[in-house]
Amino acid sequence: MQGKSLLIAAALLSVACPCHRAWAQAEIRPLSVAKLRVPSPEVVPQRHLEVGLLWEMGWYDQRFDGSGGVQDRDLASSRGELGLRLVAGLIDERSFGAELGLLIPVVFEWNESSITDEKGSAAGIGDVPVGLKVRFLQSREAAMALALSVTTPTGDQATGLGRGHTRLAPALLFSSQPLGWLSIDASLSFGGAVGVDEAQKGKVPTWGMAHEVGLAWLLPRGSGLTPCVELGWQMSATPDAEEEYAHKLVLNLGLNYQLNQRIILMQGAQVDLAGKSTSRGAMWFMSFLFLG
């Protein structure tokens, strides 16, 4: 097993609720883990169940313009998610494998505007993502898979816990181990919003795309440790908005500790390096995963 899972829709679309601009920055992904956060083509073994308890906490500050210069701060926001993740292995044969997963997230959010002095907070169940991953190639040199995630609008949009529309995100996943001590994971994904109402048009991205690459240093098996570094680029488009296109460059750093064949602990941090028309911020995340 290898690091963190697959809900590409959220990271891709960078969708923001009209009153909570940092909404999409912190989101737990629902399918089986990769090495850190870049999705992997690996699947949960057939007739096995992966249970994960996940925690993410992010801090964001809308105070940089597109060139990196400081501007008047508009909104500071923090968001936490505690998620119960369930992933079932459907098929696991030589080259072909499949899994189905979902996540039940409990969201905690706080925000404050320095311009209006308005403050807000909310807690409750967020949007529930469901995903299917199908691995169609696996060899000594590489593995590839197709994935589809659907995020349902179960969270309360009025309080900032949900987006108020469905999101679809297909992805192509790739993994390779060119050296005995180095593993590479990469993904190319697209996302789209479905069922956006009139009040949201021009305020949420209608489509997005992302490319992520992760490197993992494979230490000797006895150590159980896997240091990881990942770089991701995300872009989204919002027609009729002041800034039609938004993009972001993200750095992830983390460490996995595999206690045994069934239990993995993971801690990491995510930092937004650059971007245009997106909130800059940072996030800390950890997970406890059990494969039954």
Rosetta silent file (secondary structure, phi, psi, omega in degrees, C-alpha in Angstrom):
SEQUENCE: MQGKSLLIAAALLSVACPCHRAWAQAEIRPLSVAKLRVPSPEVVPQRHLEVGLLWEMGWYDQRFDGSGGVQDRDLASSRGELGLRLVAGLIDERSFGAELGLLIPVVFEWNESSITDEKGSAAGIGDVPVGLKVRFLQSREAAMALALSVTTPTGDQATGLGRGHTRLAPALLFSSQPLGWLSIDASLSFGGAVGVDEAQKGKVPTWGMAHEVGLAWLLPRGSGLTPCVELGWQMSATPDAEEEYAHKLVLNLGLNYQLNQRIILMQGAQVDLAGKSTSRGAMWFMSFLFLG
SCORE:     score description
SCORE:     0.000 S_00000001
   1 L     0.000  153.050 -167.942    0.000    0.000    0.000 S_00000001
   2 L  -140.939   99.382  155.521    1.277    3.424   -0.785 S_00000001
   3 E    68.640  -92.375 -173.206    0.144    6.946    0.596 S_00000001
   4 L  -137.177  165.112 -157.210   -3.119    8.723   -0.010 S_00000001
   5 L  -102.124 -152.024 -161.182   -6.130    8.119   -2.184 S_00000001
   6 L  -124.077   76.425  162.327   -8.195    9.408   -4.942 S_00000001
   7 L  -115.874   96.993 -174.177  -10.775   12.137   -4.979 S_00000001
   8 H   -79.748  -27.325 -174.175   -9.528   14.145   -7.825 S_00000001
   9 H   -53.591  -45.966 -173.347  -12.625   16.196   -8.298 S_00000001
  10 H   -65.779  -52.141 -178.449  -12.043   18.401   -5.308 S_00000001
  11 H   -63.342  -32.190 -176.940   -8.455   19.272   -5.880 S_00000001
  12 H   -69.756  -51.026 -170.626   -9.113   19.730   -9.560 S_00000001
  13 H   -74.616  -26.133 -173.713  -12.046   22.021   -9.551 S_00000001
  14 L    45.998   46.629 -177.172  -10.856   24.242   -6.710 S_00000001
  15 L   -75.362  141.308  178.259  -14.515   25.077   -6.252 S_00000001
  16 L  -127.706  133.194  173.273  -15.347   27.670   -3.643 S_00000001
  17 E   -63.979  143.583 -174.225  -18.643   28.339   -1.936 S_00000001
  18 L   -51.841  -32.917 -177.137  -19.581   32.024   -2.544 S_00000001
  19 L   -99.059   -6.857 -175.544  -19.042   32.910    1.146 S_00000001
  20 E  -133.462   90.489 -168.417  -16.128   30.565    1.826 S_00000001
  21 L   -71.922  -21.189 -177.446  -13.403   31.035   -0.749 S_00000001
  22 L   -92.944   14.223 -170.801  -10.996   28.437    0.645 S_00000001
  23 H   -50.752  -50.130 -168.763  -13.570   25.657    0.529 S_00000001
  24 H   -83.450   -2.446 -175.568  -11.866   23.309   -1.925 S_00000001
  25 H   -68.010  -42.780 -178.284   -8.358   23.599   -0.547 S_00000001
  26 L  -106.020  113.837  177.613   -8.767   20.962    2.169 S_00000001
  27 L  -153.217  135.046  179.227  -10.473   17.782    1.064 S_00000001
  28 L   -84.776  139.101 -178.031  -10.023   14.127    1.865 S_00000001
  29 L   -97.639  147.256 -164.755   -9.915   11.751   -1.099 S_00000001
  30 L   -93.080  -23.690 -172.453  -11.985    8.564   -0.981 S_00000001
  31 L   -88.984 -175.826 -170.674  -10.236    5.654   -2.723 S_00000001
  32 L   -62.879  155.521 -169.123   -7.361    3.445   -1.608 S_00000001
  33 L   -70.027  149.628  166.630   -4.152    5.086   -0.545 S_00000001
  34 L  -104.873 -152.276 -178.003   -1.190    5.980   -2.749 S_00000001
  35 E   -78.220  -32.790  177.779    2.152    6.997   -1.254 S_00000001
  36 L  -144.431  -83.537  178.308    0.966   10.363   -0.020 S_00000001
  37 L  -129.465  -18.606  175.757   -1.725   12.267   -1.942 S_00000001
  38 L   -69.542  126.666 -177.788   -1.021   11.577   -5.611 S_00000001
  39 L   -60.862  147.323 -179.144   -3.461    8.823   -6.700 S_00000001
  40 L  -117.782  150.684  176.770   -1.979    5.400   -7.463 S_00000001
  41 L   -74.746  -10.380 -179.595   -3.197    2.702   -9.882 S_00000001
  42 L   -64.900  149.991 -179.277   -2.927    0.057   -7.155 S_00000001
  43 L  -123.920  159.396  174.138   -6.200   -1.380   -5.820 S_00000001
  44 L   -66.196  136.877 -179.782   -7.303   -2.994   -2.578 S_00000001
  45 L   -56.012  150.640 -178.662   -7.000   -6.814   -2.842 S_00000001
  46 L   -56.341  137.327  179.296  -10.141   -8.720   -3.819 S_00000001
  47 L    62.773   21.912  172.976  -12.598   -9.350   -0.954 S_00000001
  48 L  -109.282  154.257  178.269  -10.616   -7.053    1.338 S_00000001
  49 E  -122.633  127.684  175.362  -11.932   -3.935    3.051 S_00000001
  50 E  -101.096  124.765  178.276   -9.806   -0.873    3.752 S_00000001
  51 E  -115.086  127.234 -177.839  -10.962    1.240    6.681 S_00000001
  52 E  -129.132  137.430  170.859   -9.354    4.628    7.200 S_00000001
  53 E  -110.299  118.272 -170.138   -9.673    7.329    9.855 S_00000001
  54 E  -122.794  146.046  176.685   -8.391   10.596    8.368 S_00000001
  55 E  -137.196  131.232  176.012   -7.822   14.089    9.691 S_00000001
  56 E  -132.849  141.726  176.392   -6.973   17.240    7.727 S_00000001
  57 E  -139.302  126.772 -176.719   -6.614   20.824    8.915 S_00000001
  58 E  -126.377  149.762  175.583   -5.917   23.778    6.620 S_00000001
  59 E  -126.044  132.358 -173.821   -5.243   27.486    7.032 S_00000001
  60 E  -137.924  148.323 -176.516   -5.762   29.887    4.110 S_00000001
  61 E  -143.405  118.502 -178.645   -5.339   33.599    3.567 S_00000001
  62 L   -87.007   78.828 -175.005   -6.566   35.577    0.553 S_00000001
  63 L  -136.652    9.526  179.001   -3.824   38.195    0.582 S_00000001
  64 E  -119.681  140.972  173.691   -1.672   37.638   -2.513 S_00000001
  65 L   -88.160 -176.502 -174.110   -2.368   38.759   -6.066 S_00000001
  66 L   -64.204  -24.984 -178.949   -1.513   36.739   -9.180 S_00000001
  67 L   -90.952   -1.194 -179.757    2.068   38.029   -9.331 S_00000001
  68 L    95.642   -2.244  179.068    2.761   37.165   -5.696 S_00000001
  69 L   -77.132  152.817 -178.599    2.490   40.751   -4.422 S_00000001
  70 E   -79.296  137.159  174.643    0.694   41.500   -1.155 S_00000001
  71 L  -129.493  176.100  179.472   -2.750   43.075   -1.367 S_00000001
  72 L   -58.791  132.914 -178.254   -5.438   43.976    1.202 S_00000001
  73 L   -73.189  133.026 -178.373   -6.516   40.868    3.026 S_00000001
  74 L  -103.698  -51.097 -171.915  -10.106   39.895    2.303 S_00000001
  75 E  -144.807  127.872  171.224  -10.763   36.576    3.952 S_00000001
  76 E  -107.518  137.788 -174.512   -8.923   34.316    6.359 S_00000001
  77 E  -145.649  144.095  171.027  -10.286   30.792    6.653 S_00000001
  78 E  -129.127  149.352 -176.000   -9.514   27.517    8.382 S_00000001
  79 E  -148.541  133.728  176.855  -11.116   24.183    7.651 S_00000001
  80 E  -124.286  148.246  176.408  -10.851   20.737    9.189 S_00000001
  81 E  -136.125  127.202  171.583  -12.196   17.389    8.030 S_00000001
  82 E  -109.804  118.026 -171.106  -12.483   14.178    9.999 S_00000001
  83 E  -125.189  140.364  170.392  -13.333   11.371    7.607 S_00000001
  84 E  -103.462  118.812 -174.673  -14.259    7.697    7.792 S_00000001
  85 E  -112.406  132.908  178.482  -13.159    6.010    4.554 S_00000001
  86 E  -125.384  124.447  179.566  -14.356    2.607    3.344 S_00000001
  87 E  -133.460  127.388 -178.464  -12.855    0.950    0.250 S_00000001
  88 E  -112.069  133.583  174.863  -13.705   -2.567   -0.953 S_00000001
  89 E   -81.054  124.043 -177.724  -11.589   -4.614   -3.370 S_00000001
  90 E   -94.598  -48.102 -178.788  -13.774   -6.052   -6.145 S_00000001
  91 E  -141.359  142.514  175.892  -11.237   -7.779   -8.425 S_00000001
  92 E  -150.916   85.914  179.554   -7.475   -8.273   -8.171 S_00000001
  93 L  -113.196 -166.589 -172.517   -5.976  -10.421  -10.934 S_00000001
  94 L   -53.078  -65.206 -178.293   -2.743  -10.207  -12.948 S_00000001
  95 L  -106.778  -16.453 -172.911   -3.316   -7.052  -14.968 S_00000001
  96 L  -112.601  133.165  177.126   -6.912   -6.276  -14.097 S_00000001
  97 E  -153.430  157.486 -179.009   -8.207   -5.012  -10.773 S_00000001
  98 E  -151.884  150.024  176.517  -11.042   -2.879   -9.429 S_00000001
  99 E  -145.545  158.174  178.952  -12.173   -1.253   -6.201 S_00000001
 100 E  -132.597  132.441 -176.525  -15.113    0.813   -4.975 S_00000001
 101 E  -143.941  162.192  174.620  -14.900    3.352   -2.160 S_00000001
 102 E  -148.405  164.503  179.788  -16.663    6.156   -0.334 S_00000001
 103 E  -134.879  137.260  174.499  -15.903    8.688    2.378 S_00000001
 104 E  -110.515  102.835 -175.119  -18.125   10.137    5.093 S_00000001
 105 E   -97.109  137.525  169.707  -16.601   13.530    6.028 S_00000001
 106 E  -107.138  120.774 -169.961  -17.372   15.609    9.120 S_00000001
 107 E  -107.215  138.874  173.438  -16.405   19.219    8.365 S_00000001
 108 E  -124.834  124.401 -176.755  -15.398   22.037   10.741 S_00000001
 109 E  -136.298  141.994  176.486  -14.999   25.511    9.200 S_00000001
 110 E  -137.629  141.383  176.799  -14.217   29.005   10.477 S_00000001
 111 E  -150.047  155.429 -179.886  -13.740   32.232    8.496 S_00000001
 112 E  -149.408  132.454  177.480  -13.323   35.953    9.087 S_00000001
 113 E   -98.425  128.106  179.014  -13.255   38.906    6.689 S_00000001
 114 L   -78.890  -13.503 -179.701  -10.876   41.745    7.548 S_00000001
 115 L   -87.395  -46.464 -177.554  -12.881   44.126    5.337 S_00000001
 116 L   -99.565   -9.888 -176.119  -16.395   43.552    6.703 S_00000001
 117 L    63.893   13.561  177.650  -15.374   42.096   10.110 S_00000001
 118 L   -76.072  141.429  178.099  -17.903   39.342    9.516 S_00000001
 119 E  -124.072  152.145  179.105  -17.194   35.994   11.157 S_00000001
 120 E  -152.908  153.174  176.173  -18.679   32.585   10.488 S_00000001
 121 E  -151.745  155.558 -178.871  -18.371   28.976   11.573 S_00000001
 122 E  -158.354  154.765  176.376  -20.074   25.694   10.725 S_00000001
 123 E  -151.728  141.744  179.321  -19.841   21.979   11.494 S_00000001
 124 E   158.986 -173.193  178.696  -21.569   18.936   10.070 S_00000001
 125 E   -71.601  132.729  178.599  -21.529   16.285    7.344 S_00000001
 126 L   -94.860 -168.923  176.702  -19.947   17.499    4.098 S_00000001
 127 L   -65.317  135.055 -176.542  -20.342   16.353    0.503 S_00000001
 128 E   -96.195  119.673  176.688  -19.890   12.563    0.244 S_00000001
 129 E   -92.226  142.588  175.103  -17.528   11.315   -2.512 S_00000001
 130 E  -127.725  139.303 -175.511  -17.868    7.890   -4.129 S_00000001
 131 E  -141.988  151.513  174.517  -15.240    6.466   -6.473 S_00000001
 132 E  -126.500  133.207  178.447  -14.459    3.535   -8.760 S_00000001
 133 E  -127.423  133.381 -178.969  -10.920    2.627   -9.847 S_00000001
 134 E  -126.383  115.696  175.614  -10.035    0.036  -12.530 S_00000001
 135 E   -88.794  124.268 -176.746   -6.423   -1.083  -13.058 S_00000001
 136 E  -114.496   -2.763  178.263   -5.924   -2.328  -16.632 S_00000001
 137 E  -147.006  131.843  173.197   -2.117   -2.737  -16.751 S_00000001
 138 E  -151.050  121.650  178.322    0.385   -4.098  -14.277 S_00000001
 139 L  -142.952 -177.263  178.447    3.915   -5.274  -15.052 S_00000001
 140 L   -66.252  -29.856 -175.021    7.355   -5.077  -13.519 S_00000001
 141 L   -85.427  -36.196 -171.618    7.974   -1.759  -15.262 S_00000001
 142 E  -162.228  165.512  173.597    4.687    0.104  -14.733 S_00000001
 143 E  -140.215  146.485  179.552    1.014    0.064  -13.769 S_00000001
 144 E  -138.409  151.645 -179.755   -1.910    2.107  -15.130 S_00000001
 145 E  -152.106  157.959  170.417   -5.526    2.596  -14.111 S_00000001
 146 E  -110.015  143.909 -179.838   -8.646    4.596  -14.899 S_00000001
 147 E  -138.003  151.392  175.154  -10.670    6.158  -12.099 S_00000001
 148 E  -138.989  125.977  176.167  -13.960    7.986  -11.766 S_00000001
 149 E  -119.737  142.489  178.952  -15.096    9.865   -8.673 S_00000001
 150 E  -127.178  121.705  178.668  -18.514   11.392   -8.059 S_00000001
 151 E  -105.964  119.059 -174.072  -19.046   13.832   -5.198 S_00000001
 152 E   -89.690  145.406 -176.825  -22.674   14.131   -4.137 S_00000001
 153 L   -80.943   63.746 -178.831  -24.126   17.411   -2.755 S_00000001
 154 L   -87.185  -19.937 -179.423  -25.007   16.079    0.693 S_00000001
 155 L   -78.020  157.045 -179.226  -23.449   18.966    2.647 S_00000001
 156 L   -78.794  109.305 -178.074  -25.371   22.106    3.589 S_00000001
 157 H   -66.031  -35.052 -176.192  -24.408   24.768    1.056 S_00000001
 158 H   -61.864  -30.655  179.746  -25.935   27.601    3.099 S_00000001
 159 H   -99.437    3.243  178.860  -23.454   27.027    5.941 S_00000001
 160 L    85.497    9.998 -179.296  -20.475   26.347    3.672 S_00000001
 161 L   -87.895  -14.099  179.864  -20.377   22.594    4.317 S_00000001
 162 L  -143.180  165.645 -177.124  -21.307   21.659    0.750 S_00000001
 163 L   -93.933  -16.866  177.149  -21.039   23.006   -2.771 S_00000001
 164 L    83.705    8.072  177.141  -24.661   22.522   -3.770 S_00000001
 165 L  -153.204  164.029  179.902  -23.920   20.571   -6.957 S_00000001
 166 E   -86.028  146.288  177.759  -22.498   17.237   -8.113 S_00000001
 167 E  -124.939  133.781  176.861  -18.894   16.923   -9.313 S_00000001
 168 E  -114.166  141.270 -179.173  -17.541   14.279  -11.713 S_00000001
 169 E  -148.502  101.609  170.254  -13.821   13.598  -12.164 S_00000001
 170 E   -83.710  154.882 -177.713  -12.268   10.964  -14.452 S_00000001
 171 E  -152.073  151.809  171.854   -8.510   10.342  -14.199 S_00000001
 172 E  -111.294  126.185 -173.716   -5.637    8.381  -15.735 S_00000001
 173 E  -116.760  142.602 -176.768   -3.191    7.029  -13.134 S_00000001
 174 E  -139.013  142.436  176.195    0.392    5.804  -13.653 S_00000001
 175 E  -144.018  143.942  179.787    3.021    4.239  -11.403 S_00000001
 176 E  -151.414  155.036  175.977    6.574    3.011  -12.004 S_00000001
 177 E  -128.779   82.326 -175.490    9.643    1.911  -10.051 S_00000001
 178 E   -68.339  -25.821  179.029   12.656    2.699  -12.293 S_00000001
 179 E  -129.696  157.896 -178.078   15.138    2.050   -9.463 S_00000001
 180 L   -62.119  -25.078 -176.259   15.037   -0.273   -6.507 S_00000001
 181 L  -108.634    2.493 -175.201   14.901    2.659   -4.080 S_00000001
 182 E  -128.606  132.240  175.982   12.700    5.086   -6.093 S_00000001
 183 E  -123.557  140.326 -178.902    9.000    4.967   -6.915 S_00000001
 184 E  -123.455  130.323  173.494    7.146    7.419   -9.188 S_00000001
 185 E  -123.258  142.174  179.093    3.402    8.068   -9.272 S_00000001
 186 E  -145.290  151.884  178.005    1.630   10.437  -11.679 S_00000001
 187 E  -144.582  146.073  172.527   -1.944   11.349  -12.515 S_00000001
 188 E  -126.900  121.336 -171.775   -3.764   13.380  -15.145 S_00000001
 189 E  -138.024  156.886  178.471   -7.328   14.219  -14.226 S_00000001
 190 E  -131.416  154.680  179.625  -10.277   16.318  -15.311 S_00000001
 191 E  -143.832  153.782  179.160  -13.337   17.486  -13.420 S_00000001
 192 E  -147.057  146.542  178.086  -16.718   18.995  -14.165 S_00000001
 193 E   -93.261  137.084 -179.163  -19.627   20.468  -12.213 S_00000001
 194 E  -124.029  136.291  176.928  -23.115   19.057  -12.789 S_00000001
 195 L    75.903   32.217  177.435  -26.398   20.625  -11.724 S_00000001
 196 L   -74.021  124.266 -178.235  -25.089   24.139  -11.019 S_00000001
 197 L   -82.043  175.026 -175.523  -28.078   26.390  -10.285 S_00000001
 198 L   -61.555  -36.383 -177.435  -28.544   29.971  -11.447 S_00000001
 199 L   -67.135  -25.325 -177.936  -27.309   31.438   -8.170 S_00000001
 200 L   -93.828  -16.933 -176.452  -23.968   29.610   -8.524 S_00000001
 201 L   -60.385  134.995 -177.473  -23.298   30.289  -12.207 S_00000001
 202 L    82.682   -3.819 -179.060  -20.232   32.449  -12.686 S_00000001
 203 L  -115.467  -20.640  179.064  -19.138   31.748   -9.077 S_00000001
 204 L  -122.395  146.073  178.120  -17.980   28.127   -9.240 S_00000001
 205 L   -62.585  135.757  177.021  -15.646   26.504  -11.789 S_00000001
 206 L   -86.966  -23.452  175.713  -17.500   24.527  -14.445 S_00000001
 207 E  -151.459  161.416  178.283  -14.436   22.433  -15.291 S_00000001
 208 E  -156.444  165.978  175.985  -10.907   21.800  -14.072 S_00000001
 209 E  -147.475  158.328 -179.343   -7.814   19.732  -14.703 S_00000001
 210 E  -152.132  148.458  173.163   -4.761   18.685  -12.717 S_00000001
 211 E  -130.333  127.594 -177.658   -1.426   16.974  -13.180 S_00000001
 212 E  -129.967  141.969  177.946    0.381   15.526  -10.172 S_00000001
 213 E  -133.719  133.533  179.434    3.750   13.773   -9.816 S_00000001
 214 E  -129.745  141.794  176.530    5.075   12.106   -6.683 S_00000001
 215 E  -117.747  134.715  178.355    8.473   10.628   -5.753 S_00000001
 216 E  -127.195  133.757  178.320    8.923    8.186   -2.888 S_00000001
 217 E   -91.100  111.593 -175.615   12.222    7.033   -1.395 S_00000001
 218 L   -87.943   99.838  178.652   11.851    3.294   -0.712 S_00000001
 219 L   -76.755  166.847  178.012   13.928    2.510    2.352 S_00000001
 220 L   -51.759  144.003 -173.512   14.757   -1.091    3.343 S_00000001
 221 H   -55.408  -34.986 -177.474   11.626   -3.083    4.192 S_00000001
 222 H   -62.814  -25.265 -177.425   12.608   -3.543    7.807 S_00000001
 223 H   -75.216  -34.060 -178.770   12.420    0.205    8.466 S_00000001
 224 L    74.589    2.799 -175.672    8.781    0.559    7.418 S_00000001
 225 E  -101.596  141.113  175.147    9.405    4.223    6.499 S_00000001
 226 E  -137.319   99.311  173.737    8.675    5.907    3.133 S_00000001
 227 E   -72.288  142.634 -176.192    9.544    9.628    2.758 S_00000001
 228 E  -134.984  145.201  170.519    7.554   11.302   -0.048 S_00000001
 229 E  -135.795  134.504 -175.887    7.675   14.532   -2.027 S_00000001
 230 E  -135.885  148.800  176.937    4.964   15.528   -4.526 S_00000001
 231 E  -131.002  130.827 -178.401    4.322   18.419   -6.884 S_00000001
 232 E  -133.028  143.633  176.068    0.916   19.188   -8.358 S_00000001
 233 E  -121.855  130.372 -176.231   -0.464   21.731  -10.809 S_00000001
 234 E  -128.726  144.284  179.346   -4.198   22.496  -10.906 S_00000001
 235 E  -140.713  143.481  176.683   -6.289   24.690  -13.199 S_00000001
 236 E  -144.124  157.553 -177.679   -9.992   25.560  -13.268 S_00000001
 237 E  -126.822  133.677  178.669  -12.262   27.789  -15.355 S_00000001
 238 L  -126.528   96.119 -179.649  -15.217   29.882  -14.179 S_00000001
 239 L   -58.190  144.485  176.517  -17.100   31.535  -17.090 S_00000001
 240 L    72.143    0.824  177.458  -18.364   35.070  -16.499 S_00000001
 241 L   -83.014  164.097  179.614  -16.178   35.486  -13.420 S_00000001
 242 L   -59.023  -45.543  174.608  -13.826   38.442  -12.944 S_00000001
 243 L  -112.484  103.956 -171.651  -10.862   36.099  -13.324 S_00000001
 244 L   -66.293  -37.577 -177.093  -12.036   33.364  -15.693 S_00000001
 245 E  -113.426  140.374  174.959   -9.085   31.014  -15.136 S_00000001
 246 E  -127.650  147.053  177.213   -7.424   30.038  -11.868 S_00000001
 247 E  -146.856  161.630 -175.527   -4.341   27.901  -11.345 S_00000001
 248 E  -155.011  141.473  174.337   -2.212   26.720   -8.459 S_00000001
 249 E  -111.324  126.094 -171.008    1.140   24.991   -7.835 S_00000001
 250 E  -124.377  139.195  175.782    1.159   22.751   -4.749 S_00000001
 251 E  -115.757  130.077  175.605    3.960   21.001   -2.824 S_00000001
 252 E  -116.788  134.591  175.066    3.303   17.974   -0.590 S_00000001
 253 E  -130.252  136.993 -178.565    5.837   16.554    1.870 S_00000001
 254 E  -166.806  177.944 -178.252    5.196   13.572    4.087 S_00000001
 255 E  -143.183  128.939  174.423    6.231   10.322    5.695 S_00000001
 256 E  -102.850  142.011  174.575    4.504    6.932    5.762 S_00000001
 257 E  -128.235  113.775 -178.835    5.146    4.376    8.466 S_00000001
 258 E   -95.000  108.436 -177.926    3.927    0.840    7.791 S_00000001
 259 L   -67.749  -42.285  177.097    3.523   -0.982   11.091 S_00000001
 260 L  -158.115 -164.450 -176.970    2.769   -4.305    9.369 S_00000001
 261 L   -69.647  -14.303 -174.337    1.051   -5.615    6.234 S_00000001
 262 L  -112.596  -20.168 -171.923   -2.309   -4.288    7.409 S_00000001
 263 E  -121.998  130.516  178.850   -1.690   -0.993    9.230 S_00000001
 264 E  -131.214  133.761  172.200   -0.214    2.252    7.827 S_00000001
 265 E  -110.516  139.482 -178.125    0.270    5.612    9.547 S_00000001
 266 E  -140.536  136.583  173.125    0.829    8.716    7.427 S_00000001
 267 E  -134.168  144.649 -179.602    1.574   12.362    8.196 S_00000001
 268 E  -162.719  174.571  178.379    2.208   15.162    5.749 S_00000001
 269 E  -138.212  145.539  177.490    1.908   18.845    4.918 S_00000001
 270 E  -123.199  133.364 -179.287    0.683   20.672    1.816 S_00000001
 271 E  -129.689  132.013  174.799    1.780   24.190    0.847 S_00000001
 272 E   -80.696  115.459 -176.212    0.492   26.348   -2.013 S_00000001
 273 E   -83.255  -39.585 -176.167    3.614   27.643   -3.773 S_00000001
 274 E  -158.200  160.924  178.368    2.047   29.890   -6.401 S_00000001
 275 E   175.107  165.490  177.978   -1.286   30.675   -7.991 S_00000001
 276 E  -128.015  126.370  178.686   -3.613   33.141   -9.632 S_00000001
 277 L    60.128   33.408  173.983   -7.061   33.993   -8.268 S_00000001
 278 L  -134.155  155.369  176.341   -6.868   31.296   -5.619 S_00000001
 279 L   -70.803  137.765  173.491   -6.397   31.431   -1.883 S_00000001
 280 E   -89.384  146.951 -179.917   -2.877   30.740   -0.691 S_00000001
 281 E  -174.030 -171.400  179.346   -2.550   28.451    2.261 S_00000001
 282 E  -145.441  157.354 -177.324   -1.122   25.405    3.978 S_00000001
 283 E  -147.116  142.871  173.193   -2.549   22.171    5.319 S_00000001
 284 E  -113.537  139.572 -179.163   -1.496   19.407    7.693 S_00000001
 285 E  -143.595  153.418  177.359   -2.969   15.937    7.326 S_00000001
 286 E  -149.163  158.216  179.090   -2.652   12.512    8.916 S_00000001
 287 E  -150.665  151.941  173.051   -4.320    9.127    8.514 S_00000001
 288 E  -123.917  117.463 -173.453   -4.604    5.743   10.185 S_00000001
 289 E  -121.755  137.031  179.426   -5.432    2.972    7.721 S_00000001
 290 E  -128.218  126.760  177.793   -6.331   -0.652    8.323 S_00000001
 291 E  -103.094  112.836 -175.652   -6.646   -3.284    5.606 S_00000001
 292 L  -101.335    0.000    0.000   -8.924   -6.107    6.734 S_00000001
